[in-house]
Amino acid sequence: MATSDLRAPVDVRRLRSPLGLSLDDVALCDDLEREAVADWEEGRAMPDMTARSYLRVIERLPGEARRAMAQAG
């Protein structure tokens, strides 16, 4: 994954909606605050590099991400 890929905007709602994930689902899976995920969706904040990497995994490997979340939950 290129560094520029991690700097590109991340549409969090578009990532989580097809998987049926709520804000809480995304937040709990990476020990994030729900408010932080909501702020990313609304453009009030940008995820840091670690969170952006996590979101890219959800985007590129949605099935695997969903299975991992189910196993963790």
C-alpha positions in Angstrom: 0.0 0.0 0.0 1.4 3.3 -1.0 1.9 6.1 1.6 -0.3 8.4 -0.6 -3.1 5.8 -0.2 -3.1 6.4 3.5 -3.3 10.1 3.1 -6.3 10.0 0.7 -9.7 10.8 2.2 -11.5 7.9 3.7 -15.3 7.7 3.4 -16.0 5.9 6.6 -19.8 5.7 6.1 -19.3 4.1 2.6 -16.9 1.6 4.1 -19.1 0.5 7.0 -22.6 0.7 5.5 -22.4 -2.3 3.0 -21.1 -4.4 5.8 -23.9 -3.4 8.1 -21.5 -2.0 10.6 -22.6 0.7 13.0 -20.4 3.4 14.4 -20.1 1.3 17.6 -19.0 -1.7 15.6 -16.2 0.1 14.0 -15.2 1.8 17.2 -15.2 -1.3 19.3 -13.2 -3.3 16.9 -10.2 -1.0 17.2 -10.8 0.2 20.7 -11.8 3.7 19.3 -14.3 6.1 20.7 -17.6 6.1 18.9 -17.4 9.9 18.8 -14.1 9.7 16.9 -15.6 7.6 14.2 -18.6 9.9 13.9 -16.2 12.9 13.7 -14.4 11.2 10.8 -17.7 10.6 9.0 -18.8 14.2 9.4 -15.4 15.6 8.4 -14.7 17.2 11.8 -11.5 15.1 12.3 -9.2 12.9 10.3 -8.2 9.4 11.4 -4.5 9.0 12.3 -2.3 6.7 10.2 -3.1 3.6 12.3 -6.8 4.2 12.1 -6.6 4.9 8.3 -4.7 1.6 7.9 -7.5 -0.2 9.8 -10.2 1.5 7.6 -8.3 0.5 4.4 -8.3 -3.1 5.5 -12.1 -2.9 5.9 -12.4 -1.3 2.5 -10.1 -3.8 0.7 -10.9 -7.0 2.5 -14.5 -6.5 3.7 -15.3 -10.2 4.1 -12.2 -10.9 6.1 -12.8 -7.8 8.2 -16.4 -8.8 8.9 -15.3 -12.3 10.0 -12.6 -10.9 12.2 -15.0 -8.5 13.8 -17.5 -11.3 14.4 -14.8 -13.5 16.0 -13.7 -10.6 18.2 -17.2 -9.6 19.3 
